[in-house]
Amino acid sequence: MVKHAKGVITDPSDITARPETVELGTNELLGTDPAHLGPAVDCLFAGQRKQCSAPPLWDIQTGARIVAHLERLLT
C-alpha cells in the first residue's frame, strides 16, 4: 500500500514510528501540532527530502537469516 508513496502520515503508535527509523531519517515525527503537517508535506513535494538510510538488516533477507539461524541451532 505504501510501496510507491512519497510519504505516509500515521499516528505515533504505528509501527512506522520506530525510534531507529527516526534516528536514521527514514521517518520524521512532527509532534502533535497539526500546523506542522503542511510545511512538512510542502517540503516533501518540493523534493526537499532528508538524507536517510535503511536500518541495518532491514531487507528482504530476514526470513532466510532466521531459517539459517534456526538450522544452526537445531543441528
Backbone as a chain_set.jsonl record, in Angstrom:
{"seq": "MVKHAKGVITDPSDITARPETVELGTNELLGTDPAHLGPAVDCLFAGQRKQCSAPPLWDIQTGARIVAHLERLLT", "coords": {"N": [[0.809, -1.189, 0.0], [1.985, 1.234, 0.666], [4.208, 1.24, -0.855], [4.958, 2.744, -3.171], [4.558, 5.299, -2.335], [5.015, 8.82, -1.762], [5.043, 9.791, 0.75], [3.93, 8.932, 4.074], [1.38, 9.306, 6.362], [0.956, 8.815, 9.701], [-0.252, 7.857, 12.99], [1.673, 8.254, 16.018], [1.736, 5.784, 17.323], [1.861, 3.878, 15.449], [3.584, 1.273, 13.658], [5.483, 2.374, 11.951], [6.792, 4.412, 13.224], [9.14, 3.774, 14.55], [11.895, 4.134, 16.796], [14.536, 3.744, 15.724], [14.175, 4.217, 12.998], [13.542, 6.881, 12.927], [15.915, 7.977, 13.908], [17.658, 7.307, 11.813], [16.585, 8.744, 9.785], [14.577, 7.888, 8.037], [12.006, 8.159, 8.845], [9.988, 10.791, 10.182], [9.1, 12.532, 13.02], [6.514, 14.71, 13.702], [5.266, 15.83, 15.83], [2.481, 16.934, 17.891], [1.111, 19.092, 16.948], [-1.046, 20.115, 14.509], [-0.392, 22.086, 12.673], [2.198, 21.685, 11.87], [2.179, 19.791, 9.894], [1.47, 20.701, 7.254], [3.745, 22.365, 6.295], [5.712, 20.321, 6.326], [4.762, 18.495, 4.418], [4.787, 20.166, 2.188], [7.572, 20.561, 1.873], [8.323, 17.93, 1.277], [7.009, 17.444, -1.205], [8.294, 19.342, -2.684], [10.655, 18.244, -3.144], [12.55, 18.378, -1.185], [13.839, 16.38, 0.529], [14.921, 14.57, 3.411], [18.238, 13.349, 4.002], [18.772, 9.922, 4.205], [19.026, 6.529, 5.463], [18.449, 3.024, 5.161], [17.548, 1.028, 7.978], [20.0, -1.159, 9.465], [20.069, -4.508, 8.307], [17.42, -4.474, 7.496], [15.988, -5.748, 5.165], [15.061, -7.799, 2.331], [15.934, -10.252, 3.119], [15.468, -11.229, 5.631], [13.834, -13.448, 6.441], [15.329, -15.607, 5.395], [17.672, -15.372, 6.912], [16.668, -15.953, 9.451], [15.803, -18.622, 9.137], [18.279, -19.844, 8.565], [19.603, -19.397, 10.974], [17.982, -20.859, 12.755], [18.385, -23.41, 11.691], [21.091, -23.772, 12.324], [20.884, -23.832, 15.108], [19.417, -26.141, 15.495], [20.922, -28.237, 14.535]], "CA": [[0.0, 0.0, 0.0], [2.82, 2.427, 0.745], [5.442, 0.953, -1.587], [5.317, 3.816, -4.096], [4.102, 6.577, -1.769], [6.03, 9.83, -1.43], [5.019, 9.94, 2.194], [2.869, 8.255, 4.795], [1.041, 10.003, 7.597], [0.418, 7.869, 10.675], [-0.132, 8.317, 14.368], [2.943, 7.761, 16.573], [1.693, 4.41, 17.818], [2.01, 2.98, 14.315], [4.896, 0.604, 13.573], [6.444, 3.152, 11.16], [7.445, 5.419, 14.053], [10.155, 3.128, 15.372], [12.983, 5.075, 17.081], [15.689, 3.613, 14.828], [13.883, 4.822, 11.695], [13.628, 8.329, 13.121], [17.343, 8.285, 14.03], [18.303, 7.176, 10.501], [15.995, 9.711, 8.865], [13.548, 7.354, 7.144], [10.75, 8.671, 9.382], [10.108, 12.061, 10.884], [7.995, 12.816, 13.923], [6.188, 16.132, 13.618], [4.642, 16.284, 17.062], [1.021, 16.89, 17.959], [0.533, 20.311, 16.389], [-1.396, 19.911, 13.099], [0.218, 23.127, 11.839], [3.489, 21.2, 11.375], [1.986, 18.874, 8.781], [1.507, 21.415, 5.968], [5.115, 22.653, 5.866], [6.445, 19.082, 6.08], [4.288, 17.974, 3.132], [5.307, 21.09, 1.167], [8.989, 20.224, 1.662], [8.377, 16.625, 0.631], [6.636, 17.554, -2.61], [9.256, 20.224, -3.339], [11.886, 17.473, -3.327], [13.488, 18.677, -0.095], [13.794, 15.223, 1.408], [16.072, 14.379, 4.284], [19.139, 12.244, 3.695], [18.466, 8.83, 5.114], [19.474, 5.201, 5.078], [17.631, 1.961, 5.744], [18.147, 0.404, 9.158], [20.767, -2.373, 9.172], [19.381, -5.79, 8.207], [16.023, -4.325, 7.071], [15.973, -6.067, 3.745], [14.189, -8.933, 2.045], [16.632, -11.48, 3.505], [15.22, -11.541, 7.04], [13.36, -14.827, 6.564], [16.449, -16.52, 5.142], [18.565, -15.324, 8.074], [16.011, -16.658, 10.555], [15.868, -20.055, 8.843], [19.675, -20.277, 8.718], [19.906, -19.413, 12.405], [17.284, -22.0, 13.325], [19.079, -24.63, 11.254], [22.315, -23.905, 13.116], [20.506, -24.202, 16.456], [18.815, -27.467, 15.536], [21.813, -29.281, 14.002]], "C": [[0.856, 1.258, 0.0], [4.091, 2.301, -0.092], [5.886, 2.112, -2.479], [4.884, 5.197, -3.596], [5.268, 7.529, -1.567], [6.135, 9.999, 0.071], [3.851, 9.194, 2.78], [2.639, 9.02, 6.09], [0.38, 8.993, 8.521], [0.42, 8.509, 12.048], [1.118, 7.675, 14.965], [2.904, 6.33, 17.087], [1.859, 3.399, 16.692], [3.427, 2.436, 14.257], [5.924, 1.44, 12.808], [7.186, 4.187, 11.989], [8.485, 4.801, 14.991], [11.33, 4.089, 15.59], [14.162, 4.967, 16.112], [15.418, 4.24, 13.459], [13.898, 6.34, 11.783], [15.095, 8.745, 13.188], [18.047, 8.249, 12.671], [17.685, 8.079, 9.446], [14.939, 9.169, 7.922], [12.15, 7.724, 7.608], [11.017, 9.973, 10.103], [8.885, 12.246, 11.753], [7.76, 14.321, 13.935], [5.568, 16.672, 14.89], [3.13, 16.265, 16.962], [0.35, 18.124, 17.38], [0.232, 20.11, 14.902], [-0.78, 20.945, 12.158], [1.562, 22.686, 11.271], [3.358, 20.33, 10.134], [2.113, 19.561, 7.425], [2.915, 21.715, 5.484], [5.932, 21.396, 5.561], [6.048, 18.482, 4.731], [4.787, 18.859, 1.994], [6.763, 20.774, 0.854], [9.127, 18.909, 0.907], [8.078, 16.732, -0.862], [7.533, 18.513, -3.388], [10.589, 19.506, -3.56], [12.925, 17.72, -2.258], [13.42, 17.565, 0.947], [15.056, 15.14, 2.239], [16.949, 13.255, 3.745], [18.848, 11.134, 4.689], [19.074, 7.529, 4.604], [18.569, 4.177, 5.756], [18.318, 1.404, 6.984], [18.902, -0.871, 8.769], [19.88, -3.618, 9.243], [17.896, -5.672, 7.855], [15.994, -4.517, 5.56], [15.085, -7.289, 3.522], [14.811, -10.273, 2.43], [16.36, -11.905, 4.941], [14.793, -12.983, 7.239], [14.476, -15.834, 6.383], [17.421, -16.527, 6.322], [17.965, -16.084, 9.256], [16.101, -18.167, 10.346], [17.292, -20.571, 9.045], [20.049, -20.365, 10.194], [19.235, -20.609, 13.083], [17.935, -23.319, 12.936], [20.346, -24.856, 12.053], [21.975, -24.347, 14.548], [20.049, -25.652, 16.55], [19.729, -28.575, 14.989], [22.996, -29.494, 14.921]], "O": [[0.478, 2.255, -0.615], [4.957, 3.174, -0.035], [7.076, 2.424, -2.533], [4.852, 6.154, -4.369], [6.377, 7.105, -1.24], [7.203, 10.315, 0.596], [2.895, 8.86, 2.08], [3.58, 9.338, 6.818], [-0.632, 8.386, 8.17], [1.015, 9.567, 12.253], [1.577, 6.648, 14.463], [3.958, 5.72, 17.27], [1.985, 2.201, 16.945], [4.361, 3.067, 14.751], [7.125, 1.241, 12.993], [8.137, 4.79, 11.491], [8.673, 5.278, 16.11], [11.723, 4.79, 14.658], [14.729, 5.986, 15.718], [16.344, 4.744, 12.824], [14.233, 7.013, 10.808], [15.481, 9.753, 12.595], [18.931, 9.064, 12.408], [18.201, 8.174, 8.332], [14.441, 9.914, 7.077], [11.198, 7.612, 6.836], [12.126, 10.226, 10.573], [7.756, 12.131, 11.276], [8.684, 15.106, 14.15], [5.366, 17.881, 15.004], [2.566, 15.653, 16.055], [-0.879, 18.185, 17.331], [1.159, 19.948, 14.109], [-0.662, 20.691, 10.959], [2.024, 23.259, 10.285], [4.329, 20.152, 9.398], [2.797, 19.05, 6.537], [3.258, 21.352, 4.359], [6.752, 21.399, 4.643], [6.908, 18.013, 3.985], [5.172, 18.349, 0.942], [7.146, 20.726, -0.315], [9.954, 18.79, 0.003], [8.805, 16.178, -1.686], [7.532, 18.499, -4.618], [11.534, 20.086, -4.095], [14.076, 17.309, -2.411], [13.002, 17.778, 2.085], [16.124, 15.584, 1.82], [16.457, 12.324, 3.107], [18.696, 11.388, 5.884], [19.564, 7.443, 3.478], [17.994, 4.45, 6.81], [19.545, 1.321, 7.028], [18.493, -1.58, 7.85], [19.045, -3.749, 10.139], [17.178, -6.67, 7.909], [15.978, -3.555, 4.793], [14.427, -7.752, 4.453], [14.263, -11.324, 2.095], [16.972, -12.86, 5.421], [15.326, -13.673, 8.107], [14.566, -16.808, 7.13], [17.938, -17.583, 6.689], [18.68, -16.779, 9.977], [16.436, -18.905, 11.272], [17.483, -21.632, 9.64], [20.731, -21.3, 10.612], [19.858, -21.292, 13.896], [18.028, -24.237, 13.75], [20.655, -25.988, 12.424], [22.702, -25.148, 15.135], [20.269, -26.314, 17.565], [19.335, -29.741, 14.985], [23.853, -30.332, 14.641]]}, "num_chains": 1, "name": "protein.A"}
